């Protein structure tokens, strides 16, 4: 394969990966608690081996490493009127116990599972400071400090945690995050408030994302043209150059 085609092909694949990220962001523009991802190209010379090759996790020697950085900026608040819905005002995540282990979320669209426990829409318990929170009653009140009262009786307090480096959290689906770096350590949040009957919306900026998609498509088309030009030049070389008259 022509070296120029290889370079252009690697660039086109990176643009396709970039497009996938923006498309996923746009698809979740109405998903409560969703955090947008931003594709970032980084070049670190330490990634190049002494023999001039690159590690296998890099796409090619001609393509900069692409990584995805999650934007943890707060999304807009949306009033729902549902007494089980909550929004964390300030830093912090709700703690969720899933079959795969502890996860964290900013999606406060909550419900009551079949066991009568406060949970995510998937049925996974949302943890309180003393463990799972049972809901058995009709009048549910959630204070700004996360204290939950059912028919006037306190049943638990939502556990809200913060991380020293939230950027180390990894998405694990359903607006949940997984702690992959133990040194980031979750600790109980202090400077926050809970808003009942409200959820935090997606922080995706639809207009900006559409602009990024258009820009990505244009760059992708440029690489396509480069590939076609290189292919035409190679074909001409093979078929015409050196041909005897």
TAJOJO-V590125 format. One line per field, one symbol per residue. ss: DSSP state (@ for helix, = for strand, . for the rest). phi: phi as a letter, one per 40 degrees, with the letter a starting at -180 (. if undefined). psi: psi as a letter, one per 40 degrees, with the letter a starting at -180 (. if undefined). A space follows every 10 residues. Layout:
BEGIN
ss = ???
phi = ???
psi = ???
END
This chain:
BEGIN
ss = ..@@@@@@@@ @@@@@@@@@@ @@@@@@@... ......==== ==..@@@=.. ...=...... ....====== ......===. .....===== ..======.. =====....= ==....==== ....====.. ==.=.....= ==....==== ..======.= ===..@@@== ===..====. .@@@.===.. .=====.=== .....@@@@@ @@@@@@@@@@ @@@@@@@@@@ @@@@@@@@@. .....
phi = .dcccccccc cccccccccd ccccdccbcb cdgcbcbbcb cbbbcccccc cgcbccccda ccbccbbbbc cccccccbcb gccccbbcch chbccbbbdc hcbbabcccb abcccgbcac dcgcdccbcb hcbcbbibcb bbcccgcbbb fgbcbibdcb bbbcbccccb cbgffbbbcb bcccfcbccb cabbbcgabc cccccccccc cccccccccc cccdcccccc cccccccccb cgccc
psi = ihdddddddd dddddddddd dddddddfde hheihiihhh hihheeehid eeiiideidi eehihhihhh heihiihhhd eheehihhha iiiihhhide ahiiiehegi ahaeefihii deehhhiiee aihhhgadhh hhideehhhh fehheihhhh iiidgdeeih heiffiihhe hdedhhihid giihhifiih iiehhddddd dddddddddd dddddddddd dddddddddd hehh.
END
